[in-house]
Amino acid sequence: MRYLSKRECAIFFLMASFLFPLTSHAELISAERQATLKHLLIQDCGSCHGLRMKGGLGPALTPDDLADKPKEGLVATIIHGRPGTAMPPWAALLTDQEATWLIDQLLQGVSP
């Protein structure tokens, strides 16, 4: 029996990723949960980052301020918090998928 090389496995997974349709995060999160997350974003995140996300106790979270930040790092900040700062971890309340949805909303611009 022949095993695939690392290169062959990488090519296989790359090709397979093109065969399966991509699903947006919004499609995987129910409309009801999206409404809850939007409320959380405005009320909870807004309490430190400002209701218009222009900063306060926490830094600004406007599309311009986030543009040069990697999405994975922003998701990690939401999930794990920032030790030594006022940013708490939200892992007990949010999934990575939901945190990604929140980042997508922030990158589009949020208004109360």
N, C-alpha and C positions, 0 to 999 in steps of 0.2 A: 504494500500500500504506500503510495506516494503522498507526502505532506506538502502543503503549499508553503512557499517561501514567504518571508515577511513582505517582500515587494509584491508578490502575487496576492497576498491577503489585502494589502493596502489598495491595490488596483480593484480587487473585487468589491471592497466596501465603498470605494469611491463610486464605482459604477452602480452599485445597488442604491446609493443615496440619490442618484438621478432617476431611478425607476419608481421610487415611492414619492407621491405628491407631498409637498411640504405643507404643513398645517400651521397657521399662525397661532400665537398664544391665545389670542382672543377667542378663537374657535374652540379651544380646549377648556376655557373657563366660562362657566355659565353666565348668562346676562345678570342674574341675581347676584352672583359672587362679584362680577365686575362692578356692579353698583356699590356693593359693600367696600370693595377695594378703593374705588374712587372716593368714597366718603372717608375712609381711613387716610388716604393720601392727603386730602384737603384738611381734615381735622387733626389727625395725629401727627403726620409729617409736618403739616403747616404750623403746628404749635411751636415748633423749633425752627423750621426753615422759612417761616413766613407764609401767610395764606396764599400769596402769589408766588411763592417759592423763590423770592428774591433775597433770602437770607434773614438771619435773626441770631438766635443762639447757635444754630447750625449754619453751614455755608449755603449759598444760593444754589438752587437746583433748576435753573432755567436751561433751555436747550443750548444756549451759547456757553453757559458754564460747564455743561456736561459733554459738550461736543468732542473734546479731546481725551475723554476718559474711556477706558475699555469697559464695555457693558458687563463683562464677567466680574470685574473688580467692583462695579457698582452693585451688582447683585450680591456679591460676597459681603459688602458693607451692610446691606439691608439684613441679610440672613444672620451674620455673625456680629454685627455692631462694630464699634471702634473702641477698643479698650482704652481707658484713660481719658475718654471724652464723654459727652452726654448722649452719644449715639448708642442706643441699646440694641441687642440682638433681637430680631423678630422671628427667629426660627420656630418658636413655639406657636406662632400664629399664622405664618406664611410659608408656602412652599417655594422652592426655587423658581418654579414656573410663574407663580403669582408675583414674586419679586421682579422677575423679568418683565411681566406685564406692567408693573408699576414704573419700571425704568422706561419702557416704551412710551408710556403716557407722559412722563417727564420730558422725554426727548421731543415729543410733539408739542409740548407746552401745556401747562395746567392753569386753569383759572377757576376760582370758586363759583 
